[in-house]
Amino acid sequence: MASGAEVQYELAGVDRFRFRSFEGDQTGLVFDTLSGDTHLLNLLGFELGLLLQEGPGTKSQLMAAFDNPDTPQTGAELSAGDEFSRALDEQLSRLKLLGLIRAKAV
């Protein structure tokens, strides 16, 4: 991807994944209906998947969504600081490595 270009993230297939979490748990499960794989995600990774299920977004849009009080969150205490930005980068990379999301320059 071109240096300096903003990156947009999207699920690798909107209808392909089934998300499930359990109340009080700090993890969530994602089942890939295409491959049959099940992935255990931490809370941030799970919530990113839920956000991207609603539609694609750039990192700045995703960060803003976590600051939005209308965003359904499952209990993660998140902020838009540097620590959260690094955690978001790590989770986006992990989700991409697992084949759950795609990234493209916009």
Backbone bond lengths (Angstrom), bond angles and torsions (degrees), N, CA, C in turn:
res aa  C-N    CA-C-N  psi(-1)  N-CA   C-N-CA  omega(-1)  CA-C   N-CA-C  phi
1 M - - - 1.457 - - 1.517 109.20 -
2 A 1.291 116.36 146.81 1.450 121.63 -176.86 1.520 110.77 -65.34
3 S 1.324 114.63 140.13 1.453 119.43 179.14 1.526 109.62 -66.06
4 G 1.323 116.40 134.85 1.451 121.29 178.83 1.518 114.07 87.64
5 A 1.328 117.38 -13.46 1.460 120.15 178.48 1.528 109.13 -75.32
6 E 1.315 115.11 142.73 1.457 118.40 176.66 1.525 108.23 -77.35
7 V 1.321 114.97 146.17 1.461 121.05 -176.91 1.523 109.08 -107.77
8 Q 1.318 115.32 134.86 1.465 121.29 175.87 1.522 108.19 -107.73
9 Y 1.324 115.49 134.97 1.457 122.00 -179.35 1.519 109.36 -109.10
10 E 1.336 115.05 145.42 1.457 120.66 176.69 1.520 108.55 -149.47
11 L 1.326 116.51 156.17 1.462 120.07 174.39 1.518 109.31 -63.15
12 A 1.314 116.38 149.99 1.461 121.14 179.12 1.527 111.79 -70.77
13 G 1.308 117.05 -5.52 1.462 123.08 176.49 1.516 108.39 175.32
14 V 1.311 117.61 114.39 1.466 121.42 -172.25 1.526 112.08 -59.76
15 D 1.315 117.82 -44.73 1.467 120.66 -177.69 1.526 112.56 -89.00
16 R 1.305 116.90 2.83 1.465 122.34 -174.15 1.521 113.13 -81.26
17 F 1.326 117.58 -26.80 1.463 121.26 -170.84 1.521 112.08 -113.01
18 R 1.324 115.33 144.99 1.465 122.70 174.07 1.522 107.44 -117.71
19 F 1.316 115.77 125.20 1.464 122.20 -177.68 1.519 109.65 -103.87
20 R 1.331 115.98 138.78 1.464 120.26 178.87 1.520 108.97 -147.80
21 S 1.324 115.93 131.31 1.460 120.85 173.70 1.522 107.84 -130.56
22 F 1.299 115.31 164.87 1.449 121.59 -179.32 1.518 108.69 -122.63
23 E 1.310 116.79 134.87 1.456 122.36 -176.09 1.531 110.71 -53.51
24 G 1.317 114.72 132.67 1.453 120.85 178.35 1.517 114.48 83.28
25 D 1.326 117.99 -5.12 1.462 121.67 -179.72 1.522 108.83 -92.30
26 Q 1.306 117.17 146.05 1.461 122.39 179.66 1.523 111.93 -97.53
27 T 1.334 116.71 20.36 1.457 122.22 178.45 1.527 108.80 -137.47
28 G 1.302 115.67 170.92 1.453 121.77 176.12 1.518 109.66 -147.67
29 L 1.313 115.78 157.12 1.456 121.54 179.87 1.520 110.07 -108.15
30 V 1.324 115.33 142.78 1.456 121.96 173.83 1.522 107.20 -127.04
31 F 1.318 115.78 122.19 1.457 121.78 178.01 1.518 108.47 -103.32
32 D 1.319 116.30 127.92 1.462 123.03 178.23 1.526 107.71 -94.06
33 T 1.324 116.58 108.45 1.460 120.81 -176.58 1.524 112.67 -69.18
34 L 1.334 118.03 -18.96 1.460 121.47 179.97 1.529 111.30 -80.04
35 S 1.341 116.24 -47.08 1.466 120.00 -175.94 1.525 113.36 -96.68
36 G 1.331 116.73 -19.75 1.461 120.53 -175.15 1.516 113.28 84.65
37 D 1.336 117.35 1.80 1.465 121.60 179.75 1.517 110.91 -76.05
38 T 1.322 115.17 146.07 1.459 122.23 173.16 1.517 107.38 -119.38
39 H 1.334 116.39 132.95 1.458 121.96 -178.29 1.522 109.48 -118.78
40 L 1.331 115.53 135.34 1.457 122.22 173.95 1.520 107.07 -96.71
41 L 1.338 116.73 119.93 1.462 122.03 -177.89 1.510 110.39 -115.20
42 N 1.332 115.62 149.51 1.456 118.15 171.42 1.520 108.21 -70.99
43 L 1.310 115.88 173.90 1.462 120.59 -173.02 1.527 112.81 -60.47
44 L 1.323 117.35 -42.25 1.464 119.88 -179.83 1.522 110.92 -65.04
45 G 1.317 117.77 -45.52 1.458 120.78 178.64 1.522 111.99 -61.18
46 F 1.323 116.33 -40.20 1.456 121.29 178.62 1.530 110.67 -63.94
47 E 1.336 116.63 -45.99 1.465 120.18 -179.55 1.521 111.82 -66.74
48 L 1.326 117.35 -34.15 1.465 119.85 174.32 1.529 110.30 -61.36
49 G 1.323 116.22 -43.34 1.458 120.06 177.62 1.513 111.84 -59.27
50 L 1.336 116.24 -42.96 1.467 119.85 178.57 1.521 111.60 -63.62
51 L 1.333 116.93 -41.45 1.469 120.17 178.03 1.527 110.94 -63.52
52 L 1.324 116.29 -43.67 1.463 119.61 -178.39 1.529 111.79 -72.63
53 Q 1.312 117.25 -19.40 1.457 120.29 174.29 1.537 110.03 -66.07
54 E 1.332 116.03 -28.75 1.463 121.13 177.94 1.519 112.33 -76.97
55 G 1.329 117.33 -22.50 1.453 121.58 179.57 1.510 111.07 155.45
56 P 1.335 117.45 163.37 1.459 121.37 -178.38 1.526 111.42 -67.17
57 G 1.337 114.45 160.66 1.456 119.46 177.47 1.509 111.96 -162.87
58 T 1.321 115.12 154.29 1.461 121.77 174.47 1.523 108.27 -83.25
59 K 1.315 116.52 169.12 1.459 119.79 178.76 1.526 110.47 -58.96
60 S 1.321 117.51 -43.18 1.470 119.37 -179.23 1.530 110.97 -65.03
61 Q 1.327 117.88 -36.31 1.466 120.54 176.92 1.527 111.07 -67.49
62 L 1.323 116.54 -39.79 1.462 120.18 178.17 1.524 111.13 -65.42
63 M 1.325 116.84 -42.33 1.466 120.28 177.87 1.529 110.26 -61.53
64 A 1.329 116.64 -42.77 1.464 120.71 179.19 1.527 110.90 -63.47
65 A 1.323 116.91 -36.38 1.468 120.33 179.66 1.521 111.07 -63.77
66 F 1.325 117.57 -36.11 1.460 120.01 178.11 1.526 111.86 -70.44
67 D 1.323 117.35 -23.95 1.470 121.31 176.61 1.523 112.02 -84.47
68 N 1.338 117.08 -11.84 1.460 122.11 -178.01 1.529 109.64 -80.58
69 P 1.347 118.00 122.31 1.468 119.91 -178.77 1.522 113.55 -65.19
70 D 1.344 118.07 -16.52 1.460 120.92 178.51 1.527 112.80 -83.44
71 T 1.340 117.06 -9.43 1.456 120.58 179.19 1.519 109.10 -72.31
72 P 1.341 117.31 122.20 1.463 118.35 178.62 1.518 109.83 -70.06
73 Q 1.316 116.87 115.78 1.456 121.43 178.13 1.510 108.61 -117.29
74 T 1.307 115.12 150.79 1.454 119.79 -174.81 1.523 112.21 -97.35
75 G 1.310 117.35 21.56 1.452 119.60 173.85 1.516 115.68 116.81
76 A 1.310 118.97 -1.02 1.462 119.44 179.22 1.513 109.74 -71.29
77 E 1.318 115.46 135.03 1.459 119.77 174.36 1.521 106.38 -92.72
78 L 1.329 115.81 106.46 1.457 121.23 -172.30 1.511 110.47 -123.91
79 S 1.324 115.43 149.86 1.454 120.52 175.67 1.515 108.74 -138.59
80 A 1.307 116.62 166.90 1.461 121.48 -175.81 1.527 111.97 -91.40
81 G 1.325 119.28 20.04 1.454 122.63 -179.36 1.513 113.21 -77.22
82 D 1.342 115.52 -179.24 1.463 121.46 -179.23 1.523 112.54 -59.60
83 E 1.324 117.06 -39.19 1.464 120.70 -179.82 1.528 110.59 -62.74
84 F 1.323 116.23 -42.93 1.460 119.67 178.14 1.517 110.70 -66.55
85 S 1.313 117.63 -39.53 1.458 121.79 179.07 1.531 110.67 -59.54
86 R 1.325 116.88 -43.61 1.471 120.59 177.85 1.534 110.92 -65.71
87 A 1.331 116.67 -42.21 1.467 120.33 179.04 1.533 110.41 -62.93
88 L 1.321 116.02 -39.38 1.460 120.65 178.34 1.521 110.54 -63.66
89 D 1.339 117.14 -44.93 1.465 121.29 177.21 1.529 111.05 -57.84
90 E 1.328 116.20 -44.38 1.465 120.72 -179.70 1.523 111.52 -62.22
91 Q 1.319 116.62 -43.10 1.460 119.95 -178.86 1.524 111.62 -70.37
92 L 1.318 117.60 -39.34 1.466 120.13 176.89 1.526 110.02 -61.58
93 S 1.326 117.23 -41.95 1.467 120.78 177.76 1.525 110.90 -63.41
94 R 1.327 116.34 -42.22 1.468 120.52 -179.71 1.528 110.97 -65.04
95 L 1.325 117.02 -45.37 1.466 120.55 179.58 1.523 111.10 -62.33
96 K 1.324 115.87 -36.54 1.467 120.53 177.77 1.529 110.27 -67.79
97 L 1.324 117.11 -43.69 1.462 122.08 178.84 1.533 111.34 -61.31
98 L 1.331 117.10 -37.12 1.457 121.63 178.58 1.528 113.00 -74.99
99 G 1.326 116.30 -10.00 1.463 120.57 -179.41 1.519 113.65 82.28
100 L 1.330 116.61 16.59 1.459 120.61 -179.52 1.524 112.46 -84.89
101 I 1.342 116.46 -27.79 1.473 120.41 -179.94 1.515 110.06 -131.37
102 R 1.326 114.45 162.40 1.470 123.50 173.59 1.522 107.75 -120.97
103 A 1.315 115.27 154.31 1.467 121.08 177.61 1.518 108.59 -128.46
104 K 1.335 115.57 140.29 1.462 119.75 176.35 1.521 108.92 -144.95
105 A 1.320 115.37 147.77 1.469 120.53 177.75 1.520 109.16 -73.16
106 V 1.312 115.40 139.85 1.469 120.48 177.38 1.514 110.49 -124.18
